[in-house]
């Protein structure tokens, strides 16, 4: 039987990610999780408590290189 891996949750990492994403939101950047609009807290929870999965960031910018949207996309690890 395969034992489930549990991702180590580091509160300092969670706070850092929260502050980073909050800053993007204040600048007007839209945040998405697996294609759906999502808030900072939901994304932090998904990234910190994800078991056997990782989220990759996909940055979308405008013509002036300003980040307009960040997509967090689940990446399957096998």
Secondary structure, 3 states (H helix, E strand, C coil): CCCCCCCCCCHHHHHHHHHHHHHHHHCCCEEEECCEECCHHHHHHHHHHCCCEEEEEEEEECCCCCEEEEEEEEEECC
